[in-house]
Structure formats: C-alpha cells, structure tokens
Amino acid sequence: MTEQTFETRSIQAARSQPQFQNWLQPLREQSLEQLAALGFPTRKTEFWRYTSIYPLTQGDFLRPAEAPGANSDCSIPGLDSYRLVFHNGVLDEQRSQLKELPFEAIPFSQASGEQQEFIRQHLGTLVGSQDHPFGLLNTAWLQEGLLIRIGKEQRLDKPIQVVFDHSAEHSFTAQPRLLVQLERHAEAVLVEHHLAQPGDTEIFTNTVAEVFVAEGAKLTHYQLNLEPENVLHVGNVQVALAAHAQYESHQVSLGGKLKRRDLGVNLDQSGANARLFGVYLGRNSQHVDYRTVLNHRAAHCTSQELVKGVLRDDARAVFNGRIHIYPDAQQTLAEMNNRNLLLSKTAEVNTKPELEIYADDVKCAHGATVGQLDKESLFYLQSRGIDSTEAYRILSDAFLYEVLDQMPHPEILAFVSRWVEEFHDRVVVEETL
C-alpha cells in the first residue's frame, strides 16, 4: 500500500461511519472536505520531514474495534482522582465516574441544547488547519466525544484522570475526542493516561484534545503516553489561553513503531503564561516525534519549555519546537530548550528548535544539544565502587529528573519513575563507552 491509497482509504472509512448526532454532521463533512484537499503528510511536508506514516499504510487499521477486549490496569498508585475511561476509542460509562461530579463531564451524545451549542462553537477551531491533518481525520471519524467544563472560580479538590485504554484481537483505529474548558479563575489538574494491552495486534490511536482556559484560570496537564510497541499513536493537544491564564504541561512519551505528539499553545491575550516540560524515551528500533508550537499573539506573555530525550539501541527521535512572536506581542519573554542523551552509537535524534519573531521588544532564547554520557563521570563513579550499570542509571536519571522533578504531584512522579527504571533494564552499558 502507498501513502496515497492510505489517504483514499482513510477518507472512505470516515465517510462509511454511521452518522453521529445530526448537529455535528456538518462539522464532519467539512473536515472530510478539508482532509481530501489537504491530504496526509509526506517526507516533503516540513513538520513531518523526519517521520514517515509508512507503518500506518501497511496495517488494516481503518475500522472500529469489533468488540471490547481485556481491560488494562489504569490505576496510578496513591492518586485519588475523578476517573473517566475511553476503551478502544469509545467512552466506557461503566468504568467512568460520570455521576455526582463537581464539574461537567458530558458525552457528546448526551449534551443538552446549551452544551451542544458550546460544542458546535468550539470543536475543531484549534485543529481545523493545514497543520493538523490527523486532527481533521479525528473530526471526520467522530462518533463520540467528551466535554469537560470546570465552572467559574471553581478549584477541584483532586485531579481528573482521563484514561485511553486499548485492547483487541484484531487491528482497529480509535479516534477519541476531548473538549475541555476552564471558566474564569477556575483551577484543575487533568491527567491524560494512554495505555494498552501488549501483544501482536497492532492498533492505531488518533487522539485529539482541544483546551480553552479562560481569564485567570489555571490548568496543570499531564500527558502520560505509555502504550506498548504494538500501538501506533498520533496525539494532538491544542490550547487557547485568555488573559492571565496559566497552562502547565508535563508530558512523558515512550517510543513505539510510530509515535507522534503535537502540542500547541496559543497565548491569545495579555498576561498569559505557559510552561511545557517533556521527556521522551526510545529503545530497540522505536520512533518518537515530539512537536510543539507556542504562538505569542498578545503582549506581556511568558513561556518556558524544557524537553529532554534519552535514546538507546537503534531508536530514533524527532523534536521540532517553534516559538512564533506576532507583531502585537511586545514585552514577550520566551525560552525553549531541547536536550538529548544518546546511549548507543546507533541511536539518532533530529532536533530543530525555531524562533520566528515579528516584534522588537522581546526577550527570547532557544537551544538544542545532543550528547553521550560523560566517560570521566562514569569512570569516577566506578572508581568509587559503583558498578557500570548503576553508574549508568545514576547519570541518566540525573539528566532526566531535571524535567521530571518539575511534576507537582509526587504520586504521578513515582508512577512515571517505574517506567523510567523499566526503560533502563537490560542496557548494554559498553555501548556508551
């Protein structure tokens, strides 16, 4: 199969889906038309230059799951949360806590007239552009979604955990959708938890979340992308910040046969602030692609971004971070750094930080590094009686935990640390020397 036939098949599969709510059908049709005109990315597409969608063209993914498979353990030890679960792309109401919540958590199919109007006005407004072809595919495929709204002045007492769980005996695609709004001066923590049953069955998940943070509101957003290698993952989070709104992202991504994460933040009004922290890990022949875009559209906004990657074996990673300073965005303060550690001679990373500035009163910086473990540091630790494997772990952890220690929830940090330790297992330390 070629990428062109995958494009044709994707559009046909989306058109063949049963008509969802009549009030959303026009949006589906519009997205199909845009996708047909735009097409899927190729290696000639600038923001997909180092990532091929070839693995998607080789599988029989373009169908919904025939029946739910086994449930995964979606608990995060010690974390008390409001839990909402998507299983194989469909909201699992039996496993979800939908009643007696202190905030709105409404499936699109159960939305009231006022909620339908809100969804119509906001859905697709942040992913309806040529930069997001898989976002268009998600909208064109739309069968169900979840609206989460936190009211004015409301501060939730515990996090909202949205689980995306996948398992099946046959290949399929999951296209879940989130629409999130924090109203004026609200505060919340949102945990996206992506997981799946390991196995030989390959699954394609294409997840989209659009987030609107109103004036003075604050959202802390975890994105834990912890699926096994049999899951091909394309994920997209787009955020709009109003005046003095705050958005803080903590993202952890394990590599896979294909893993692509897009995160875009629009600082639309004065005083908005964004802080982005990310870690990606790759081993074997895994591939992970991490793209961020920070659009500074208004004056007196700030952004900080620190993303680190660790790669071993024959893994490959891509980082493409972009800061766009618009003409009205005077008095902007923006900083972006990407740092990478290669633990083998055959691991590879392509990093491309970008600054595009159209205002003259700004303070911006960006940087990228790619390196290996310091031989002298390894030798020093070994000379103090620490074996080579433990020396490797100490230095690698010191590199990663500059980012991970920014997590404000110790339960989530402890949970992520287990995955980091598992990533270290069975490393051939001699490869780094």
N, C-alpha and C positions, 0 to 999 in steps of 0.2 A: 504494500500500500504506500502511496505517496502522501505528502502533506496536503496536496490539493484534494485528493479523494477523501482524506480525513475531514477537510473543510466541508465538502459537499455532504458527506455522511452526517456530520455534526448538525448541520442545518436541517437536513431531512429528519434526523432523530428528534430534534427540538420541535419541529412542526408536527410530528406524529404524536406528541404528548397530548393527553386529554386536555380539553380546555379547562382552565382553572376558573377562579372567580371571574365573572363577566367584567367586573370593574377593573381587573388587572389585564384583561386580554389585549387592549390597545397597547399597553407597555410591552407586552411580549412580542407583538407584531412589529413594533417599532425597533426593538432590539434585534429581531431577526433580520430586518432590512438593513440595519447598520452593520451587522456582522457579515452579511452577504457582500456588502460593498467594501468592507474593510479587509476581511479575510484574517487568517491566523498568521502569527509571526513566523518569519524565516530567519536564517542567519544574516540576511541583509537588513533585517529590522534592527535599528540601533540598540534599543533597550532589551533585545533578545540575542545579541550578537554571539554570546558565548554559551548559549543554551539552546539546544535543539529539542523540538517537540517530537522528534522521531519515535521515541518509545511509545507515545500516545497513538501514533499511526499504526502500530504493529499489533495492538490488542483489540479484543472485541468488547470495548468498554461502553459503547453508546447505547445503553439500555438501563432502565432502573433495576434495582435488586428484585429478584423474583420472590424472595421470602426472607424475613429477618433471620440472621444467623445467631451464633452464641454471643452473649453479652460479655464485654470486657469489664475488668475491674477499674472503675473510673474514680475511685476514691483517692484523695490526697491526704495521707495520714495527718491527723491533728487539725485539719482545716474544716471549720464549721462554715457552711455556705448554703445559699439557695441554689439548688441544682436543677438544671434544665438539660434534657438529653435529646440529641438527634441520633437516631440509629439508622445507618445506611441512607442518610440524607433526609430522613423523614422524622418529624418530631414524635418522640415516644412519650405519650402522655402518661403512661403507667409508671415510667421511671422518672418523670418530671414532677417537680413541685409547682403546680400551676394555681393552687388554691390558697387563699388566705395569705397572699404575699403583700408586703408593704409597698409594692410598686407594680406597675402594669407589666404583665408577660402574656401577650395575646397572640395565638396563632393567626396568621392572616385570614384563614378560613372562618374564624370566629370573631372577626373585627366588627365593631359597631359602625354606624354611619360616620360618626366623627373620626374614629380610628381609620376607617377606610380612606377618608379624605386626607388625613395626615400621611398615610402610606402612599397615596397617589402623588401627593405633592413632593415627597422626599425620595422615594425609591428610585434608584437609577440616576439621581442627579450628580452623584460623585463618581460613578463608574460608567457613565454613558459616553465616554470619549474614545478617541482612537488609541489612547494609551492602554486601554483595558479590554482587549478582545475576549478574554475569558470571562470578564465581568459581564459582557454582553451575552455570552453563551449562558451564563447562570440565569440572567433575567429572561432570556428566551425559553429556557427549560422550566421556568418557575412553576412549581406545583404546590409549594407551601413555604412559609417563612415565619419568622418570629419577631414581633415588635416588643421591644423593651423600653419602657419610659419611666424615668425617675422624676417625681414632681418637684415643684419649686421649694427651695430651702430644705429639701429632704437629704438626710445623711444616713445611708444604710448602715445597719449595725454589723453586717457581715457580707462577704463577697458574693457576687453572682457567678456561679460556675456553669458555663455552657459547654457541654460535652459533645464532641462529634466522634461517635463510635462506629466502626465499620467491621463487618464480617459477612462472608457468604461462601457458597461452594462454587459460584460462577462469577466471572468478571462482570462488573457493572460500573456505572457512574453515579456519584452522589453530588447533588447541586444545592446544598443548604444555603439559606439566606438569613442574615440578621439585619435588623434596622433598630438602632439604638439612639435614644435621645435623653440627655440630661437637661432638665429645665433650669431656670435661673437659680444660681447659688446651690445647686444640688451637688452631692458628693457620693461617689460609688467606686467600687472595685469590680472589674469584670475579668474573669478568668476563662479564656478560650482554651479548651483542653482537647487536643486531637490525638486519637489513639485507634488501634485496630488489632484484630487477631492476626498473629503472624501465620504465614502459610504460603502455599504455592499460588493461590488465586490472587491475581493482580486486580487492584481496584483503583479507579480514578476518582479523586475527590476534588471538587472545584468550589471552594467556599468563598463567599463574599460577605463582608460586614461594612455597613455604612453607619458612621457615628457622628452625631450632632451634639456639640457641647455648647450650651447657651452661656450667656453672660455670667461671669463669676463662678461657673461650675467647675468641678474637678473630677477627672476620671483617671484612675490607675488601671492599666490594661495589660494583663498577662496573656501571652500567646505561646502556648506550650505545644510544639509540633513534634510529637513523639511517636509517630507511626513507624512500623517496621518497613523493611525494604520493599515489600510487595504492594505498598500503597504509592501511587503516583499522585503527588499533591501539588495543586496550584491554589494558593490562598491570596486573598486581597482584602486589605483593610484600608478604608479611606475615611478621613476625619475632617470635620469642619469646626473651627474654633471661633467663638464670638469674643467680644471684648472681655479681657482679663480672664478668659477661660484657661484652664490648665489641663494638659494631657501628658501622661507619663506612660511609656510603653516599655515592657520587659519581654523580650522575645527569645526563645530557645528553640533551635531547629536542629534535628538530626537529619543527616543526609539520606538520600534514597536513590532509586533508579532515576527519578526525576522529582525534584522538589524546588518549587519556585514560590517565594514570598514577596508580595508587594505591600508596602506601607506608605501611604501618602497623607500628609497633614497640611491643611490649608489654614494658615493664620490670617483670618479674614478681617479681624477688627483689632483696634489698638489695644496693646497690653496683653495679648495672648502669649502663652508660653508652652513650649513643647520640649520634652526630654525623652530621648529614644535610647534604649540600651538593648543590645542584641548579642547573641552568641550562636554560632553555627559550628557543628561538628561533623566531620566526614571521615569515613574509613572504607576499606575494601575498594570497590570501584564506584562509590556513591557520588552523586552530584547534588549540589545545593546552590541555589541562586537567590540572592537577597538584594532587593531593590527598594530604595527609599527616596521619597521626594518631599521636600519641605518648601512650600510656597508661601513666602512672606509677602502678603498683599497690603498690609497696613503698617503704620508707623508704631514705633516703641514696642516691638515684639521681640522675643528671645527664643532661641532654640539651641539645644545641646544634643549631640549624638555621638555615641561611642559603641562601635560594633567590633567584636573580635571573632576570629575563626581559628579552629585547630583542625588540621588535616593530617591523615596518616595513610599508609599503603598507597593505593593508586587513586585516591579521592580527588575530586575537583570541586572548586567553589568559585562563585562569582559574587562580587559586591559592586553595585552601582548606586552611589548615593549622590543626590542632586539637591542643591540649595538654590532657589530662584528668588531673587530680591527684586520686587516690582518697583516702578518709579515712585509710588507713594509711600514706600516702606522705609522712610527715613528713620534714623536712630535705631536701626536694627542691630542686634547682637546675635551672631550665629556661629556655631563651631561644630565641625564634623571630623571624626577620626575613625579610620578602619585599620585594624592591626591583625596580622595573620602569623600563625606559627605552623611551620611545616615540619612534620615528624618523620618524614622519609624523603628519599631523593626523587621519588616518582610522584609525590603529591604536587598539586598545581592550584594556583589561585590567580584569577584575573580581577584586579581591583581598579575601580575607576571613580574616584570622587570628583564632583563637578561643582563649580560656582558660576552662577550667571547673575550679574549684578547690574541693575539699571538705576540705582540711587547712589548719591555721592556722599551721604553722611551715615556710613555704616561701619561696623567692625565685624569682619568675617574671617574665618580661617578654616582650612581643611587639610587633611593629610592622610597618608596611607603608608603602611610598612609591611614587608614580608620578610620573615627571617626563620632561623632554626634555633634550637636550644643551644645555649652558650656552652661550649665544651669545657671552658675553665670552671664554670659553675658546677657542671656535672662532676668534674674531677674533684673539685673542692668538697662536695657532699660525699663522694665515695671515699675520699681520704679521711673523712670523719666517721667511717664505719657504716655508712648508709649504702645499701646495695643499689645497683644500677636502676632496677625497676622502681624502687621507692624514690630515688633521686629524680627520675623522670617525672613521676607523679607530682612531687613537690614543686618542681619548676613549672610544669604545665598548669597546675592548679593556681600557682601564684599569678600566672598570666591570665587565666580565665576569671578568677574571683574578683579582680578589679571591677569587672562588669557585674557578675552575679551578686556580689555583696551589696549592690545598689537596691536589691529587692527588699521592699519594706515588710514582707510577710515571711517570718522565719520558717513556717510550715512549708511554704512553696519552695523556699531556698533549699531546705532539707530534702524535699522530694526531687528537685532538679539535680541535687548533688549525687543522688543514687544513680541517675542516668549518666552523669559525668564519670563516675567511677566505673560503671559498666563499659563506657566507651574506652577507658584505659586498659581494659582487660586484654590479655594476650598480645600485648605490644612487643615487637622485637626491638629492644632498645638500641641494639647495634646499628640499626638503620639511621639513627640520628647522629652517629659519630663520624 
